[in-house]
Amino acid sequence: MTSVAERAAQVRERIDAACRAADRDPGSVRLMAVTKTHGLDVLEEAYGAGLRLFGENRVPEAAEKAEQLADRPGLAWALIGHLQTNKVARALRFTTELHTLDSLKLAEALDRRLQEQGRGLDVFVQVNTSGEEAKTGLAPDAVEAFALDLRPFSALRVRGLMTLAVYSDDEAAVAACFTRLTDLQQRLRQLDAAPGSWDELSMGMSGDFELAIAHGATTVRVGQTLFGARPPVT
Ligand SMILES: *Cc1c(COP(=O)(O)O)cnc(C)c1O
């Protein structure tokens, strides 16, 4: 059995190699450990291995874990699953970055609560680059208008874009999803009135993180390669 620490070191090495191959600084890519479905023992092992950004997709599960691990210095929680407005308050108790902003209704709910608390939140706009119906996120051609509509929500620090590529062995099809996101990033950067830096691209998972890095990913979200297969969801 390979330990989480060994796997984390291997993943970090693969990230660094992918950065070198793409002529990028290895420090420019963050590794998010996707801890969804795993128990506290696994999360503690991940923390012990030096992983400091955990990604979770369900608020109740994440909130509970964050509470249990509240005393770990430097540990940050990212939400990478669809967020319903009725869970905003609970999510904001532990989340420092939301990767799935996909509606104005959600932007409004987040901003209202954050304004009350006098703080901001890092957010990524989720884009459905594969066109698959089962996936959430905005259609690529809706993102520019959406970005402009985010102007009133000053508590949202718009960091960039997030996507899930098509799940496929066809590398060209996966790469096309990443290219759609980088094309959008270029357009948004030229859109003067859009709030946000648009510097960040959250893309790449266990099966495709090296390809994502070749296309400019700044955060890769890795679960199975670090922790093995996830227990079935019940
Ligand atoms: C589960 C999940 C991941 C991690 O996927 P792996 O294949 O386990 O690496 C990444 N991003 C999102 C949005 C996820 O839901």
The ligand as a Tripos MOL2 file, in Angstrom:
@<TRIPOS>MOLECULE
LIG
   15    15     1     0     0
SMALL
NO_CHARGES

@<TRIPOS>ATOM
      1 C1        -14.4550   14.8010   -7.5920 C.3       1 LIG1
      2 C2        -14.0050   16.0190   -8.2920 C.ar      1 LIG1
      3 C3        -12.6610   16.1830   -8.6540 C.ar      1 LIG1
      4 C4        -11.5860   15.1210   -8.4310 C.3       1 LIG1
      5 O1        -11.7240   14.0790   -9.3140 O.3       1 LIG1
      6 P1        -10.6710   12.8620   -9.3270 P.3       1 LIG1
      7 O2        -10.9770   12.1510  -10.5760 O.co2     1 LIG1
      8 O3        -10.9460   12.0770   -8.0890 O.co2     1 LIG1
      9 O4         -9.3150   13.4510   -9.3070 O.co2     1 LIG1
     10 C5        -12.2980   17.3830   -9.2500 C.ar      1 LIG1
     11 N1        -13.2010   18.3640   -9.4830 N.ar      1 LIG1
     12 C6        -14.4920   18.2340   -9.1550 C.ar      1 LIG1
     13 C7        -15.4290   19.3560   -9.4410 C.3       1 LIG1
     14 C8        -14.9470   17.0630   -8.5580 C.ar      1 LIG1
     15 O5        -16.2440   16.9530   -8.2430 O.3       1 LIG1
@<TRIPOS>BOND
     1     1     2 1
     2     2     3 ar
     3     2    14 ar
     4     3     4 1
     5     3    10 ar
     6     4     5 1
     7     5     6 1
     8     6     7 2
     9     6     8 1
    10     6     9 1
    11    10    11 ar
    12    11    12 ar
    13    12    13 1
    14    12    14 ar
    15    14    15 1
@<TRIPOS>SUBSTRUCTURE
     1 LIG1         1 GROUP 0 **** ****
